[in-house]
């Protein structure tokens, strides 16, 4: 994988960019596809890992290549049962067993050769297993925060669908996510080129996310700030 060291520049900033309600919303969307043997790639400091562990998996592997974040991740998960933590890139890890569910939560956009990464996911998964992907969407929204945290791209639905299909995955679901986030993201980070602040995240998480979660359960948005994909290895 080319230029791996630059993939996680700014991950400490990004780690705080998802507040509790947002994480729970993502988890709720993925929950029907979560199996027993889980791998989370780019686990950061373990915020989403701890939510995944509430599903009581048989085994859980958290992978985080950033040394600084790895130590915090390991500390945050040390009291959990059946958890293994690696301070490596995914393609360097020898997994204890084939997982049935692999998670990439705001990670794939940090990887320059995402095609090679997705091929590696396909090889690692059990037959019938799922990969759950959550990425930033819409290339036109690429702004100051994307640049600061080392994103190589923002995704479009059709291009991600085609890529997954070419690798051999069967699409289970793929849709945009968080339509209300488009305008503030564009204004703050594309027009005014501001930096992401914790109070902005907290306010959006408390006021907007609970409403939009209910709305988007009923009406799948035609466009959104993020893109969510679940794909199956047939």
C-alpha positions as CSV (number, residue, x, y, z in Angstrom):
1,X,0.0,0.0,0.0
2,X,1.6,3.3,-1.1
3,X,2.2,6.1,1.3
4,X,0.7,4.5,4.3
5,X,2.3,6.8,6.8
6,X,0.3,9.8,5.5
7,X,-3.1,8.1,5.8
8,X,-3.7,8.8,9.4
9,X,-2.4,12.4,9.6
10,X,-5.1,14.2,11.6
11,X,-6.9,11.1,12.8
12,X,-6.8,12.5,16.4
13,X,-8.9,15.4,15.0
14,X,-11.2,13.0,13.2
15,X,-11.6,10.8,16.2
16,X,-13.6,13.5,17.9
17,X,-15.6,14.4,14.8
18,X,-18.3,11.7,15.5
19,X,-20.3,12.3,18.6
20,X,-22.4,9.6,20.4
21,X,-25.7,10.0,18.6
22,X,-24.0,9.9,15.2
23,X,-22.1,6.7,16.1
24,X,-25.3,5.1,17.4
25,X,-27.1,6.0,14.2
26,X,-24.4,4.2,12.1
27,X,-24.4,1.2,14.4
28,X,-28.2,0.9,14.2
29,X,-28.0,0.9,10.3
30,X,-25.3,-1.8,10.3
31,X,-26.8,-3.9,13.1
32,X,-28.8,-6.5,11.0
33,X,-25.5,-7.5,9.2
34,X,-23.2,-7.8,12.3
35,X,-22.0,-11.3,12.8
36,X,-20.0,-13.1,15.5
37,X,-16.3,-12.5,14.5
38,X,-15.7,-8.8,13.9
39,X,-12.8,-6.8,12.6
40,X,-12.7,-3.0,12.8
41,X,-10.0,-1.4,10.6
42,X,-8.7,2.0,11.6
43,X,-10.4,1.7,15.1
44,X,-8.9,5.0,16.3
45,X,-9.2,5.3,20.0
46,X,-12.1,2.8,20.2
47,X,-15.3,4.9,20.3
48,X,-17.1,2.9,17.7
49,X,-15.3,-0.3,18.9
50,X,-17.0,-0.1,22.2
51,X,-20.4,0.2,20.6
52,X,-19.7,-2.8,18.4
53,X,-18.8,-4.8,21.5
54,X,-22.3,-4.1,22.9
55,X,-23.5,-6.6,20.2
56,X,-21.6,-9.3,22.2
57,X,-19.5,-10.8,19.4
58,X,-17.6,-14.1,19.9
59,X,-14.3,-12.4,18.9
60,X,-13.3,-8.8,18.1
61,X,-10.2,-7.5,16.4
62,X,-9.4,-3.8,16.4
63,X,-6.7,-2.6,14.0
64,X,-5.1,0.8,14.4
65,X,-1.8,1.7,12.6
66,X,-1.2,5.1,14.4
67,X,1.1,4.4,17.4
68,X,-0.3,7.2,19.6
69,X,-3.9,6.2,19.0
70,X,-3.1,2.5,19.4
71,X,-2.0,3.0,23.0
72,X,-5.2,4.8,23.8
73,X,-7.3,2.2,22.0
74,X,-5.6,-0.7,23.8
75,X,-6.2,1.1,27.2
76,X,-9.8,1.7,26.3
77,X,-10.5,-1.9,25.4
78,X,-8.3,-3.6,28.0
79,X,-11.2,-4.6,30.2
80,X,-13.2,-6.2,27.3
81,X,-13.4,-9.9,26.7
82,X,-12.3,-11.7,23.5
83,X,-10.6,-8.6,22.1
84,X,-7.3,-8.4,20.1
85,X,-5.7,-5.1,19.2
86,X,-3.1,-4.7,16.5
87,X,-0.8,-1.7,15.8
88,X,-0.4,-2.5,12.1
89,X,-1.9,-1.9,8.7
90,X,-4.6,-4.4,7.8
91,X,-2.7,-6.1,5.1
92,X,0.2,-6.8,7.6
93,X,-2.0,-8.4,10.2
94,X,-2.3,-12.2,10.7
95,X,-5.8,-12.6,11.8
96,X,-6.5,-15.3,14.4
97,X,-9.5,-16.5,12.2
98,X,-11.5,-15.4,9.2
99,X,-14.0,-12.7,10.2
100,X,-17.6,-12.6,9.2
101,X,-17.9,-8.8,9.5
102,X,-15.3,-6.2,8.7
103,X,-15.9,-2.5,9.4
104,X,-14.4,0.6,7.8
105,X,-15.8,3.7,9.6
106,X,-14.3,6.8,7.9
107,X,-11.2,4.9,7.0
108,X,-11.3,3.9,3.3
109,X,-10.9,7.5,2.2
110,X,-7.5,7.6,3.9
111,X,-6.1,4.8,1.8
112,X,-4.6,5.8,-1.5
113,X,-5.1,2.4,-3.2
114,X,-8.6,1.6,-2.0
115,X,-9.0,-1.0,-4.7
116,X,-6.2,-3.1,-3.4
117,X,-7.6,-2.7,0.2
118,X,-11.0,-3.9,-0.9
119,X,-9.4,-6.9,-2.7
120,X,-7.7,-7.7,0.6
121,X,-11.0,-7.4,2.5
122,X,-12.6,-9.8,0.1
123,X,-9.8,-12.4,0.6
124,X,-10.0,-12.1,4.4
125,X,-13.8,-12.4,4.8
126,X,-15.6,-15.7,5.4
127,X,-17.9,-16.7,2.5
128,X,-21.3,-15.1,3.3
129,X,-19.6,-12.5,5.4
130,X,-20.2,-8.7,5.2
131,X,-18.1,-5.6,4.9
132,X,-19.7,-2.5,6.4
133,X,-18.3,0.8,5.0
134,X,-19.0,4.4,6.0
135,X,-17.2,7.1,4.0
136,X,-17.5,10.8,3.2
137,X,-19.5,11.5,0.1
138,X,-19.7,13.9,-2.8
139,X,-16.3,15.0,-4.3
140,X,-17.6,18.6,-4.5
141,X,-17.7,18.7,-0.7
142,X,-13.9,18.1,-0.5
143,X,-12.8,20.9,1.8
144,X,-10.4,22.1,4.5
145,X,-11.2,19.3,6.9
146,X,-10.8,16.6,4.3
147,X,-7.4,18.0,3.5
148,X,-6.3,18.5,7.1
149,X,-7.1,14.8,8.1
150,X,-5.5,13.3,5.0
151,X,-8.5,12.2,2.8
152,X,-7.6,11.1,-0.7
153,X,-11.2,11.4,-1.9
154,X,-14.9,11.7,-1.1
155,X,-17.0,9.0,-2.7
156,X,-19.9,8.9,-5.1
157,X,-22.5,6.2,-4.8
158,X,-22.3,4.8,-8.4
159,X,-18.5,4.7,-8.4
160,X,-18.3,2.8,-5.1
161,X,-21.0,0.4,-6.2
162,X,-19.1,-0.3,-9.4
163,X,-15.8,-0.8,-7.6
164,X,-17.4,-3.3,-5.1
165,X,-19.1,-5.2,-8.0
166,X,-15.8,-5.5,-9.9
167,X,-14.1,-7.0,-6.9
168,X,-16.8,-9.6,-6.6
169,X,-18.9,-8.3,-3.7
170,X,-22.7,-8.6,-3.8
171,X,-24.3,-5.3,-2.8
172,X,-26.7,-5.6,0.2
173,X,-27.4,-1.9,0.7
174,X,-25.8,1.3,-0.4
175,X,-27.3,4.8,0.2
176,X,-26.4,8.3,1.1
177,X,-26.5,9.4,4.8
178,X,-27.1,12.7,6.6
179,X,-28.6,15.0,4.0
180,X,-28.8,17.8,6.4
181,X,-25.1,17.8,6.9
182,X,-24.4,18.9,3.3
183,X,-25.1,22.6,3.6
184,X,-23.2,23.3,6.8
185,X,-20.2,21.2,5.7
186,X,-20.1,23.1,2.4
187,X,-20.3,26.5,4.0
188,X,-17.9,25.9,6.9
189,X,-15.3,23.8,5.2
190,X,-15.5,24.5,1.4
191,X,-16.5,28.2,1.3
192,X,-15.0,29.5,4.6
193,X,-12.3,26.8,4.9
194,X,-12.7,26.6,8.7
195,X,-11.4,23.9,11.0
196,X,-13.6,21.4,12.7
197,X,-14.4,22.3,16.3
198,X,-15.7,20.0,19.1
199,X,-18.5,22.4,20.0
200,X,-19.8,22.4,16.4
201,X,-19.8,18.6,16.4
202,X,-21.6,18.4,19.8
203,X,-24.3,20.9,18.8
204,X,-25.0,19.1,15.5
205,X,-25.1,15.8,17.3
206,X,-27.5,16.9,20.0
207,X,-29.9,19.0,17.8
208,X,-29.9,17.6,14.3
209,X,-28.9,14.0,14.4
210,X,-31.8,12.6,16.5
211,X,-34.3,14.2,14.1
212,X,-32.5,13.2,10.9
213,X,-32.1,9.6,12.2
214,X,-35.9,9.3,12.5
215,X,-36.5,11.0,9.1
216,X,-33.9,8.9,7.2
217,X,-35.3,5.6,8.6
218,X,-38.5,6.4,6.7
219,X,-37.1,8.2,3.7
220,X,-33.7,7.2,2.2
221,X,-32.1,10.5,1.1
222,X,-31.2,10.9,-2.6
223,X,-28.0,12.6,-1.6
224,X,-26.0,13.0,1.6
225,X,-22.8,14.1,3.3
226,X,-21.8,10.5,3.8
227,X,-22.3,7.2,2.0
228,X,-23.0,3.9,3.7
229,X,-22.4,0.5,2.1
230,X,-23.0,-3.1,3.1
231,X,-21.6,-5.7,0.8
232,X,-21.5,-9.5,1.0
233,X,-18.9,-12.1,-0.1
234,X,-20.9,-14.6,-2.0
